[in-house]
Amino acid sequence: MFGGHGIFLDDLMLGLTLDNQLWLKADDLNRSLYVDAGSHCFVYKRMGKPVQLGFWCVLPEIWADPHDLIAWAESAFAAAKRTRARKRCRQQVCMTASAA
């Protein structure tokens, strides 16, 4: 993916690596963790336009502290679980609507 690799736990993508950089999953509930630390969002260009993904850069100071790194990884996994739950909910609503 994008020349990088996805990081999965229990069939959920919680992170990705690209060019020796780790990016972790964020959503509305944990994004402030990354923003407050001064991190930035993964951005790539599609058809010449920037596209932001819900993954944020793991900073060197987070790598330096195992407790912080574990907290960030757990937060990313929780965000991945919430994302899956929202997708399942939307799919169920779509299936219910099409059955009506």
N, C-alpha and C positions, 0 to 999 in steps of 0.2 A: 504494500500500500504506500503510494507516494515514494517508493524506493526505500521505505522503512519496514518496520515489523510491528504488528499488533501484539499487545500483552493481554492475555486472557486468564481469567480465573472463573471456574464454574460456567464456562461458555459465555462469559461476559467480557467485553473489551473494556479494560479499565485504564489502559495506557497504550502508548506507542513510542517507538524509538525511531529517530531519523538523524543522521549525521552526528552520532555520538551524543544525542540529547534525548532525555526522557520527558515525555509529556503525559500528564495524568488527566483523567476525566473530571469535568466540572459540570454542575448544573446550577439552577437558581439557589439551591440550599447551601452549596459549599463554595461557590465562586468567590465569595469574599475572602476565604482562606488564601487563595492565590493572589487576588488583587491586593490585599493588605500586605502581603509579603513582597510585592513589587514584581510579581511574575507577569508574563504576557501570554496571550492566546496564540495557538497554532493557526497560522494563516497560509494559504496557498493560493495560487492564481488559476482560475478556470476561465478559459476564453479571454484572458487578459484582465479579468476582474478579480479582486481579492475575495476569498471565501474563508470565513472563520469557522473553525471546528470547535467543539466543546472540550478541547484538551489544552492544558496550561503547562508551561515550562517549569520543570523542577530546578530550582536555583541551587548554586553551589553550596550555599550555607545550609540548605535542607539536606543535601547529600552528606554534609559533615556531621550531622546529628542523627544517629539512627532512630531516636524516638520521634523526631520531626518527620523523618522519611516514612516511618511506619504510619504515623498519623495521616500524612498526606495520602499514602497508598490506601489506607482504610477508608478515607473520605472519598477517594476516587471509586473504590469498589461500591460503596453505598450509592454514589451517584449513578453508576452503571446499573445497579439493581433498580433504582427509581426510574431510570430511563426505560428499562425493559418493562416494568410494571405499567408505565404510561402507554407504551406501544401496545401491550396486550389489551389494555382497557379500550384503546381506540379501535383495535381490531374487533373486539367483542361488540362495541357500539355499531361498527360498520356491519357486522354479521347480523345483529339484531335488527338494524334498519332495513337491510336487504330482505330479511325473512318476513317483514311486515307487509 
